[in-house]
Amino acid sequence: MTVFGTDLLTSEQVKFDYGAKLDELIELYESNRDNYEEKKNQLEKELNNKKQFSYVNVKLFVSYRGTKDFIIDIVEKKDANRRLNYREIITKKLNDPDGLLKKWEEYALLSKELYDKGEIADMSCPVVHCTWGFNHIQLNPFLEFFNRYAPKNIDYLKELLVYGDNETYRSNAAFLLVHTNIESQELVQILEPAIDDPSSLVRNNSMRLIYYAVRENNSLDIPIDKVIDVLDFPSFTDRNKALVVLRSLPSSRFSKSQLDRIIPILLEILDKKDAHNYKNAHTVLKNISSNDFEVDDIDSWKNWSFNFIQKN
């Protein structure tokens, strides 16, 4: 259990007051997803009524190992202008040239189904990023289709990513862009407006691609300040994607003012054991500090951070 973004409500309080409801959510997550969403929304309203927060989201995070963690992300009213500072979109209703979006939806459903059945053994990827790959006889035609029609429609995909009136389409546009054969630096520039998209799904997909690009070349020019903004956005997935990008950069890429922004958030992630995010936070702290304190040695990390931030 992680309660992130506030000290007005602790994980111990939530477990004590809502333990039975949390157990019910775990059961419904497996048996009835619609009822799960309904009960989850009810719990979010109850938590919000305690302190009248600006944002409350309850997420049941299920790892690939099957472990289950609740992450409750909260934004206090005093932090709303800073932590909910998304870009405004004047949306457009755009067509689907060559059926790219329809074909992507077909691929997404089929590839996930094949993966769940254990029929995708080879996850190697022929482009910058893949979801479930294309190494299956039923998926090969999709790769050929995307590689043929995405380059033809690159201007459409750029416009869709930034202005599309459907968040799922905007997020899919990000994944289709890797099939246009553009260079990694240009891809990062195209994705930059989506970093602070009001949709967490769009932010997640775009930041995921930036991470894969930076992982291959950590000298790419990326908007580090915007990545730090994402680190402080309210969603667990925001923190996750910002952390893997920051983890991939050498410490020399950060200015003192940027580190002053990053460090307090990293400490909160570490201190509150934010699901698997805290391990990435630990890696970033070690990179920027050149210290090797253990992940549980919070006092040493706090002492180091205090001394670091006090320096001019």
Secondary structure by P-SEA (a helix, b strand, c coil): ccccccccccaaaaaaacaaaaaaaaaaaaccaaaaaaaaaaaaaaaaaaccccbbbbbbcccccbbbbbbbbbbcccccccccbbbbbbccccccccaaaaaaaaaaaaaaaaaaacccccccccccccccccccccaaaaaaaaaccccccaaaaaaaacccccaaaaaaaaaacccccccaaaaaaaaccccccccaaaaaaaaaaaaaaaaaccccccaaaaaaaaaacccaaaaaaaaaaaaacccccccaaaaaacaaaaaaaaaacccaaaaaaaaaaaaaccccccccaaaaaaaaaaaaaacc
